[in-house]
Amino acid sequence: MTSLYYLLGVLLFAVLLLASIGLHEFGHLIPAKKFGARVPQWFIGFGPTLWSFTRRGTEYGIKAAPLGGYVRIVGMVPSDPNLTEEDEPRAFYRLAWWKKVIVMAGGPTVNLLIAFVIFSFVFGIHGLQSLEALPGKPVIESVSKCVIPYSESGRACKPTDPPAPAYEAGLRPGDVITSFNGTPVTGWDQLRSLIQGNAAGTAVIGYERELNGHWVAHTGTTSTTVEARPTSDTDLTLHQVGFLGVSPKSHVVTTHGGPVFTIQQMGGMIRDSAVALVHLPQKVWGVAEAIVGAKPRAADSPMSIVGGGRVAGETASASDIDVSDKLASLFSLAAGFNLFIGILNFVPLLPLDGGHIASALWEALRRGLAWLRRRPDPGFVDATKLLPIAYVVGAFLLLMGAVLIVGDIVVPVNLPS
């Protein structure tokens, strides 16, 4: 039965992604046809055609390798060798610059809308669940025995790992922290700020421990170490901050919200995704190092659709998660992929959609400046001049996909237990 649930989770994730791919391509196709461009093909997948039909001059279908999708618009550039005299008036490059922007932005915008719709339902019906420390003075849930880099979270301590400051200070699960360097502690957020601001300084920790039914005051002295860690539960950006090595007793808090709440949450996700894009080459290199055994795979490393399918399968087959939580997790996973794909496609580099948008905006700027200076119209922008950049970016995307797929098979990301 577990295997069946695993398979169902993978299939649901695959169906959601394939539907997203098809809708992405419709985001290009619909405005392109509306503006008069000729669109001969819309397909999900690549390779040999498994099934198709033609309607109003466009062939719609499914191909054998469901690894993406495409929509073919005639005459993307003026130098298109396949452009016939019959197709010339309906060539894409002849569209007004703003129409080109709408057509090319349509695909990734659909991905962002899909993410918004899914997250709206999840946050509205199921709610956003998060772990929050219990109110009042921090009660310690666990104490790290060693300092493990945040990127390697989830692994066991090694003999070469330095001991955690909290472990050196003698703290144990169940202790209640009452003060930090003489400052009375009233809550976990305050304690975390005190620890993070302490850098590598001395830490005098006041705490209480239950002994034979009585609470006894103790004092532990250690020095916090500096680590790259998130500064809060919502900000996943890493900062060099003081680290002690304790986790508080927590409880699950469920927050429900409507469209405004969803937009607020997605704003943070978009910010984090943009930061992740900047560090993407470095993260992919880290996965490559993990494949050859040079270092463990980072817990926050990117995943391919293979890794996403594995997460979906393990979530669906988990015996300690109820059905509503499983569905919320699976749909949120698909929404997260849509969000990232949408943001990635807005990067202003060919062959991504953002590269064509940038070309259209450059065309508008160039023509506008020529009009202001009363100079001849410079004409359409030929994006083929940027093909060297497109080849480099395309090669990186293919290499990244291959590395992540192999990584997700050989050294998959360890899910939190």
Secondary structure per residue as TSV (DSSP state, phi and psi in degrees):
chain	resnum	aa	ss	phi	psi
A	1	M	-	360.0	-37.9
A	2	T	H	-60.3	-41.8
A	3	S	H	-63.9	-36.9
A	4	L	H	-64.1	-44.8
A	5	Y	H	-63.4	-38.8
A	6	Y	H	-59.0	-47.4
A	7	L	H	-62.9	-41.3
A	8	L	H	-63.6	-38.8
A	9	G	H	-63.0	-44.8
A	10	V	H	-63.3	-43.2
A	11	L	H	-64.8	-42.1
A	12	L	H	-61.8	-43.9
A	13	F	H	-62.1	-43.3
A	14	A	H	-63.6	-43.3
A	15	V	H	-63.0	-43.3
A	16	L	H	-62.7	-40.3
A	17	L	H	-69.7	-42.4
A	18	L	H	-64.3	-38.9
A	19	A	H	-63.2	-38.8
A	20	S	H	-64.7	-40.5
A	21	I	H	-62.1	-46.5
A	22	G	H	-61.0	-42.5
A	23	L	H	-67.4	-36.4
A	24	H	H	-56.6	-47.1
A	25	E	H	-68.3	-33.2
A	26	F	H	-64.1	-30.8
A	27	G	H	-61.9	-28.0
A	28	H	H	-85.4	-44.6
A	29	L	H	-64.3	-47.8
A	30	I	H	-61.1	-51.8
A	31	P	H	-67.6	-31.9
A	32	A	H	-61.7	-46.7
A	33	K	H	-68.8	-34.9
A	34	K	H	-61.9	-36.0
A	35	F	T	-87.5	1.1
A	36	G	T	97.1	1.2
A	37	A	-	-73.8	150.7
A	38	R	-	-87.8	127.3
A	39	V	-	-124.5	94.8
A	40	P	-	-78.6	-20.1
A	41	Q	E	-143.1	142.7
A	42	W	E	-137.5	117.7
A	43	F	E	-138.3	145.6
A	44	I	E	-101.8	123.8
A	45	G	E	98.2	178.1
A	46	F	E	-136.7	165.8
A	47	G	E	92.1	-153.7
A	48	P	E	-63.6	144.3
A	49	T	E	-78.2	127.6
A	50	L	E	-90.3	-35.1
A	51	W	E	-162.4	141.0
A	52	S	E	-162.2	163.1
A	53	F	E	-148.9	158.1
A	54	T	E	-114.9	132.6
A	55	R	E	-142.8	124.5
A	56	R	T	51.1	46.3
A	57	G	T	82.1	3.0
A	58	T	E	-122.4	130.2
A	59	E	E	-90.7	122.8
A	60	Y	E	-108.7	137.7
A	61	G	E	-172.9	-177.2
A	62	I	E	-126.7	135.1
A	63	K	E	-108.6	171.4
A	64	A	E	-67.7	-37.5
A	65	A	E	-101.9	100.8
A	66	P	E	-80.1	59.8
A	67	L	E	-106.0	17.6
A	68	G	E	156.9	-153.1
A	69	G	E	-168.1	171.8
A	70	Y	E	-159.1	157.7
A	71	V	E	-129.4	127.4
A	72	R	E	-96.5	117.4
A	73	I	-	-109.0	127.3
A	74	V	S	-70.1	137.4
A	75	G	-	70.5	48.5
A	76	M	S	-63.0	-30.9
A	77	V	S	-131.5	153.7
A	78	P	T	-59.4	-28.1
A	79	S	T	-92.2	16.5
A	80	D	-	-58.5	116.0
A	81	P	T	-69.4	-19.3
A	82	N	T	-90.0	2.2
A	83	L	-	-78.2	119.5
A	84	T	-	-93.6	166.3
A	85	E	T	-62.4	-33.0
A	86	E	T	-67.8	-35.6
A	87	D	T	-85.2	-16.1
A	88	E	G	-50.9	-46.8
A	89	P	G	-64.9	-21.8
A	90	R	G	-106.0	17.7
A	91	A	-	-69.5	144.5
A	92	F	G	-61.9	-40.4
A	93	Y	G	-63.1	-19.4
A	94	R	G	-81.2	-10.7
A	95	L	S	-66.3	152.8
A	96	A	-	-59.0	150.8
A	97	W	H	-57.1	-37.9
A	98	W	H	-71.1	-29.1
A	99	K	H	-70.0	-37.4
A	100	K	H	-62.1	-42.1
A	101	V	H	-61.4	-44.4
A	102	I	H	-62.8	-43.9
A	103	V	H	-62.6	-47.7
A	104	M	H	-76.3	-28.8
A	105	A	H	-79.8	-16.0
A	106	G	H	-59.6	-41.6
A	107	G	H	-62.6	-60.3
A	108	P	H	-64.7	-29.0
A	109	T	H	-64.1	-38.3
A	110	V	H	-61.2	-40.7
A	111	N	H	-60.6	-41.7
A	112	L	H	-67.1	-37.4
A	113	L	H	-66.9	-39.3
A	114	I	H	-60.0	-46.2
A	115	A	H	-59.6	-42.7
A	116	F	H	-63.1	-45.0
A	117	V	H	-63.8	-46.1
A	118	I	H	-63.9	-48.4
A	119	F	H	-62.4	-34.6
A	120	S	H	-62.0	-44.4
A	121	F	H	-66.7	-43.5
A	122	V	I	-64.0	-47.7
A	123	F	I	-70.2	-32.5
A	124	G	I	-77.6	-40.5
A	125	I	I	-93.3	-52.7
A	126	H	I	-88.5	-35.4
A	127	G	-	92.3	160.8
A	128	L	E	-94.5	117.5
A	129	Q	E	-97.7	136.5
A	130	S	E	-145.2	154.2
A	131	L	E	-90.8	127.7
A	132	E	E	-126.1	142.9
A	133	A	E	-62.4	147.8
A	134	L	-	-61.0	142.5
A	135	P	S	-64.1	156.0
A	136	G	S	93.0	-167.9
A	137	K	S	-60.7	140.8
A	138	P	-	-63.6	124.9
A	139	V	B	-99.9	125.9
A	140	I	E	-76.0	125.4
A	141	E	E	-86.3	-43.4
A	142	S	E	-150.4	154.7
A	143	V	E	-124.3	125.0
A	144	S	-	-72.5	134.3
A	145	K	S	-79.8	-24.1
A	146	C	B	-142.5	170.3
A	147	V	-	-94.7	110.8
A	148	I	-	-107.6	127.2
A	149	P	-	-53.1	144.6
A	150	Y	G	-58.2	-34.4
A	151	S	G	-67.1	-16.1
A	152	E	G	-113.0	23.2
A	153	S	T	-56.0	139.8
A	154	G	T	106.1	-18.7
A	155	R	S	-87.3	165.7
A	156	A	-	-81.0	162.6
A	157	C	-	-67.6	145.7
A	158	K	-	-110.0	157.7
A	159	P	T	-58.4	-26.4
A	160	T	T	-84.1	-9.3
A	161	D	S	-75.1	136.5
A	162	P	-	-70.0	150.5
A	163	P	B	-67.1	147.1
A	164	A	-	-72.3	141.5
A	165	P	H	-55.9	-40.5
A	166	A	H	-63.4	-38.1
A	167	Y	H	-67.1	-40.0
A	168	E	H	-64.1	-34.1
A	169	A	T	-76.9	-7.3
A	170	G	T	87.5	13.2
A	171	L	-	-70.7	148.7
A	172	R	-	-136.0	159.0
A	173	P	T	-57.8	137.8
A	174	G	T	99.0	-18.2
A	175	D	-	-65.8	149.2
A	176	V	E	-113.0	117.7
A	177	I	E	-79.7	129.1
A	178	T	E	-111.3	-24.9
A	179	S	E	-154.8	158.2
A	180	F	E	-140.9	114.1
A	181	N	T	52.2	41.3
A	182	G	T	86.2	-8.7
A	183	T	E	-90.7	122.6
A	184	P	E	-61.1	135.4
A	185	V	-	-102.3	126.5
A	186	T	-	-112.6	-12.7
A	187	G	S	-165.6	166.1
A	188	W	H	-66.6	-41.9
A	189	D	H	-60.5	-40.8
A	190	Q	H	-64.0	-45.0
A	191	L	H	-61.4	-43.2
A	192	R	H	-60.9	-42.1
A	193	S	H	-63.1	-40.5
A	194	L	H	-64.4	-42.3
A	195	I	H	-66.0	-47.8
A	196	Q	H	-64.8	-32.8
A	197	G	T	-82.2	-4.9
A	198	N	T	-85.2	-12.1
A	199	A	T	50.3	-125.7
A	200	A	T	-103.4	31.3
A	201	G	S	-87.4	170.4
A	202	T	E	-65.7	140.8
A	203	A	E	-125.6	115.2
A	204	V	E	-102.1	114.4
A	205	I	E	-112.1	122.2
A	206	G	E	-94.3	133.9
A	207	Y	E	-151.2	161.4
A	208	E	E	-116.9	143.1
A	209	R	E	-133.1	135.9
A	210	E	E	-76.8	130.8
A	211	L	E	-139.4	113.3
A	212	N	T	54.5	41.4
A	213	G	T	83.8	2.5
A	214	H	E	-121.8	148.0
A	215	W	E	-93.4	123.2
A	216	V	E	-113.5	131.6
A	217	A	E	-77.5	139.5
A	218	H	E	-136.3	163.9
A	219	T	E	-133.7	131.5
A	220	G	E	-120.8	140.7
A	221	T	E	-121.4	132.4
A	222	T	E	-156.5	-170.1
A	223	S	E	-130.3	126.7
A	224	T	-	-68.3	150.1
A	225	T	E	-107.3	159.0
A	226	V	E	-94.0	127.2
A	227	E	E	-136.9	156.0
A	228	A	E	-84.2	106.5
A	229	R	E	-139.9	157.9
A	230	P	E	-67.5	147.6
A	231	T	S	-89.1	-8.5
A	232	S	S	-157.0	175.3
A	233	D	S	-74.9	-18.9
A	234	T	S	-102.5	-25.8
A	235	D	-	-97.6	107.5
A	236	L	-	-89.8	2.6
A	237	T	-	-68.4	135.6
A	238	L	E	-85.4	137.5
A	239	H	E	-132.5	150.8
A	240	Q	E	-78.0	106.4
A	241	V	E	-137.1	167.0
A	242	G	E	-66.5	145.8
A	243	F	E	-135.1	133.6
A	244	L	-	-110.3	-44.1
A	245	G	-	103.7	36.6
A	246	V	E	-126.5	149.8
A	247	S	E	-122.8	140.4
A	248	P	E	-86.0	157.8
A	249	K	-	-65.6	132.8
A	250	S	E	-128.7	167.8
A	251	H	E	-138.8	156.2
A	252	V	E	-81.1	128.4
A	253	V	E	-114.9	127.4
A	254	T	E	-106.7	124.9
A	255	T	E	-116.0	123.6
A	256	H	-	-99.1	147.4
A	257	G	-	-160.6	161.5
A	258	G	-	-98.1	-153.4
A	259	P	H	-58.7	-41.8
A	260	V	H	-64.4	-43.6
A	261	F	H	-60.8	-41.2
A	262	T	H	-63.1	-43.8
A	263	I	H	-62.1	-40.8
A	264	Q	H	-62.7	-44.0
A	265	Q	H	-66.4	-41.5
A	266	M	H	-67.8	-29.4
A	267	G	H	-59.4	-44.2
A	268	G	H	-66.0	-37.9
A	269	M	H	-65.3	-40.5
A	270	I	H	-64.7	-41.0
A	271	R	H	-61.3	-47.0
A	272	D	H	-64.8	-36.6
A	273	S	H	-67.5	-38.5
A	274	A	H	-63.8	-41.8
A	275	V	H	-63.4	-40.9
A	276	A	H	-63.4	-36.2
A	277	L	H	-63.7	-39.1
A	278	V	H	-61.5	-38.1
A	279	H	T	-95.8	9.4
A	280	L	H	-58.9	-48.1
A	281	P	H	-57.1	-41.5
A	282	Q	H	-64.5	-40.4
A	283	K	H	-66.5	-40.9
A	284	V	H	-65.1	-39.7
A	285	W	H	-61.0	-38.1
A	286	G	H	-62.2	-37.9
A	287	V	H	-66.0	-40.6
A	288	A	H	-61.4	-40.6
A	289	E	H	-64.2	-37.0
A	290	A	H	-67.1	-35.1
A	291	I	H	-62.1	-40.7
A	292	V	T	-88.4	2.9
A	293	G	T	83.2	13.3
A	294	A	S	-72.4	-28.2
A	295	K	S	-160.6	159.8
A	296	P	-	-67.4	154.2
A	297	R	-	-75.0	133.7
A	298	A	-	-67.8	143.6
A	299	A	T	-66.0	-26.8
A	300	D	T	-102.5	20.4
A	301	S	-	-73.8	153.3
A	302	P	-	-68.0	157.0
A	303	M	-	-123.4	153.9
A	304	S	-	-89.4	-178.1
A	305	I	H	-66.0	-23.9
A	306	V	H	-66.1	-45.2
A	307	G	H	-64.6	-39.2
A	308	G	H	-62.6	-39.7
A	309	G	H	-64.3	-38.5
A	310	R	H	-64.6	-43.9
A	311	V	H	-60.5	-43.0
A	312	A	H	-61.7	-43.3
A	313	G	H	-65.3	-43.5
A	314	E	H	-68.5	-35.2
A	315	T	H	-65.6	-45.2
A	316	A	H	-66.1	-30.8
A	317	S	H	-94.9	-1.2
A	318	A	-	-67.5	130.5
A	319	S	T	-82.4	-17.5
A	320	D	T	-99.5	15.0
A	321	I	S	-121.4	130.3
A	322	D	-	-77.5	168.9
A	323	V	H	-61.9	-42.5
A	324	S	H	-63.8	-39.9
A	325	D	H	-66.5	-38.0
A	326	K	H	-62.4	-47.7
A	327	L	H	-62.8	-42.2
A	328	A	H	-61.4	-41.6
A	329	S	H	-66.5	-43.3
A	330	L	H	-66.1	-44.6
A	331	F	H	-69.1	-35.7
A	332	S	H	-65.7	-36.1
A	333	L	H	-62.0	-45.6
A	334	A	H	-64.3	-39.3
A	335	A	H	-64.1	-39.9
A	336	G	H	-63.4	-40.4
A	337	F	H	-63.1	-42.4
A	338	N	H	-62.1	-41.5
A	339	L	H	-61.0	-46.7
A	340	F	H	-67.7	-41.9
A	341	I	H	-62.2	-40.7
A	342	G	H	-62.1	-45.8
A	343	I	H	-65.7	-43.7
A	344	L	H	-57.8	-41.5
A	345	N	H	-71.9	-13.9
A	346	F	T	-86.9	-4.6
A	347	V	S	-61.7	126.5
A	348	P	S	-76.8	56.7
A	349	L	S	-135.6	134.6
A	350	L	T	-70.4	147.8
A	351	P	T	-90.6	14.5
A	352	L	S	-68.8	158.9
A	353	D	H	-57.5	-35.1
A	354	G	H	-62.2	-28.3
A	355	G	H	-66.1	-40.8
A	356	H	H	-69.0	-35.6
A	357	I	H	-63.6	-43.5
A	358	A	H	-61.7	-39.7
A	359	S	H	-62.5	-42.0
A	360	A	H	-65.9	-39.5
A	361	L	H	-68.1	-37.2
A	362	W	H	-65.0	-38.9
A	363	E	H	-61.1	-44.1
A	364	A	H	-63.0	-43.7
A	365	L	H	-64.6	-44.1
A	366	R	H	-64.2	-42.7
A	367	R	H	-69.8	-36.6
A	368	G	H	-64.9	-42.6
A	369	L	H	-65.8	-38.3
A	370	A	H	-63.6	-39.6
A	371	W	H	-66.7	-41.2
A	372	L	H	-65.1	-35.3
A	373	R	T	-88.9	1.3
A	374	R	T	58.2	45.6
A	375	R	-	-110.9	164.8
A	376	P	-	-60.7	149.8
A	377	D	-	-61.9	122.6
A	378	P	-	-71.9	-9.7
A	379	G	-	85.1	-169.7
A	380	F	-	-74.6	150.6
A	381	V	-	-82.8	131.3
A	382	D	-	-98.9	104.2
A	383	A	G	-68.7	-10.5
A	384	T	G	-64.6	-20.0
A	385	K	G	-66.1	-17.9
A	386	L	G	-98.6	11.7
A	387	L	H	-58.1	-38.3
A	388	P	H	-56.1	-40.1
A	389	I	H	-66.4	-41.6
A	390	A	H	-61.5	-39.6
A	391	Y	H	-64.8	-42.2
A	392	V	H	-64.9	-47.7
A	393	V	H	-64.6	-42.9
A	394	G	H	-61.8	-41.6
A	395	A	H	-64.4	-39.8
A	396	F	H	-63.7	-42.6
A	397	L	H	-63.3	-41.0
A	398	L	H	-66.0	-44.0
A	399	L	H	-64.3	-41.8
A	400	M	H	-60.9	-45.5
A	401	G	H	-59.4	-42.9
A	402	A	H	-65.5	-44.3
A	403	V	H	-62.8	-44.4
A	404	L	H	-68.2	-38.4
A	405	I	H	-64.2	-47.0
A	406	V	H	-62.0	-42.5
A	407	G	H	-61.2	-40.5
A	408	D	H	-69.8	-18.9
A	409	I	H	-90.8	-44.6
A	410	V	H	-84.9	-46.7
A	411	V	S	-131.1	70.2
A	412	P	-	-63.5	154.5
A	413	V	-	-66.1	131.8
A	414	N	-	-77.2	121.2
A	415	L	-	-76.9	145.2
A	416	P	-	-63.2	138.3
A	417	S	-	-81.7	360.0
